């Protein structure tokens, strides 16, 4: 009963957020409904999950935190447990300049002496107050209407000095020693948003200046967070051609870091943290641009995302279908059946023939399928129902399904693979199929041929 009440509460809050938004005139009602339904799996998956969101002081200084606040409020309304980690680099630099204090760095790390530490405390305090003020907004007719965000803070981070590096004492610059997981979880359990500053405290009462990325990474690891999200200056990680890499495994990310290619400063800073977090058990780490309005929502609530996601291993799984996959396969096939591209199959027929199917999963969602119907007496097999979700096409998933079916047919000792298609002839021709007469079909299949559909027959020799 409590779980049902939580679900109703989260859904109600979410709808209240949606009602405050002004729909784009270009978004037709049918498109809005389709979009709204498409995010349902994410809403269900994210409830009661822990996300750590890290952003630099630039987000606050540039006035971009207001938009981010709207997105964070929406996540909180959906029941996401939020831990926010803020930086304060530009604010610290302003305080140092205002007080005519020279800023010193050693190997990219700020050297924090007593005077610098005083400016750090002032800058961090002001940034934190501004963030809390914006999270407290509740203006009517805005995305913050009916918002009830309670912000929690405290001495959650125990720090220690970095010490001496290459003969240079970094003084009050420190690193995370321990995260008070129990205290943070207590606050999250009360539906509070935890806000962490880049400061840490020692058992001796000292205060240390920490880096945003260190606090965020160590907190995500300690909490066993489901997601760690870094807002950065670039769109994410790009390949040598400048194209955005939307998904990387730890191995792929490590290869990029160990390569000779010069990376943008923020990629060089955050990508190692993403790798470390995933290796330590964080399920997903996302690198997204801070300059795109709604970037966090676009990254989390769409199939392809808007930035780069790092995972420990590939999210793709190609496996035999089970009876539990029938609903997902039907959802994949029905749009193609409605367009006349595929022959309509009932749920009952699909349930009977489920052993013929294989499915491609991406992050536990069915995004593709294919079926193999053997005609052993004539050493042939039909490749049927090859389909890939639109958002995942052009990524090689269709080829993966095709190769799997081909290998299965060969393993059964079959010599020919044939398909019947009305729209995708060129795709099969490019993969070695040749057009054939209906008379070349196995006798059983030939008797079932629908002359009204006039599907073209293509055959590929396997041996």
Secondary structure as UniProt FT lines:
FT   HELIX           2..19
FT   TURN            25..26
FT   HELIX           29..38
FT   HELIX           40..46
FT   TURN            47..48
FT   STRAND          50..55
FT   HELIX           57..61
FT   TURN            62..64
FT   HELIX           65..77
FT   TURN            78..79
FT   STRAND          81..86
FT   HELIX           89..98
FT   TURN            99..100
FT   STRAND          105..106
FT   TURN            107..108
FT   STRAND          109..110
FT   HELIX           114..135
FT   TURN            140..141
FT   TURN            143..146
FT   STRAND          151..152
FT   STRAND          157..161
FT   STRAND          164..165
FT   TURN            166..167
FT   STRAND          168..169
FT   STRAND          173..179
FT   HELIX           181..189
FT   TURN            190..191
FT   STRAND          193..196
FT   STRAND          199..201
FT   TURN            203..204
FT   STRAND          207..209
FT   HELIX           212..223
FT   STRAND          227..232
FT   TURN            240..241
FT   STRAND          247..249
FT   HELIX           250..258
FT   HELIX           265..279
FT   TURN            280..281
FT   STRAND          284..289
FT   TURN            293..294
FT   HELIX           295..300
FT   STRAND          308..311
FT   STRAND          316..320
FT   HELIX           323..325
FT   HELIX           326..338
FT   TURN            339..340
FT   HELIX           347..352
FT   HELIX           354..356
FT   STRAND          357..362
FT   TURN            363..364
FT   STRAND          365..375
FT   HELIX           376..378
FT   STRAND          380..388
FT   HELIX           390..392
FT   TURN            393..394
FT   HELIX           397..411
FT   TURN            412..413
FT   STRAND          416..421
FT   HELIX           425..429
FT   TURN            430..432
FT   STRAND          434..436
FT   HELIX           438..440
FT   HELIX           443..447
FT   TURN            451..454
FT   STRAND          456..461
//
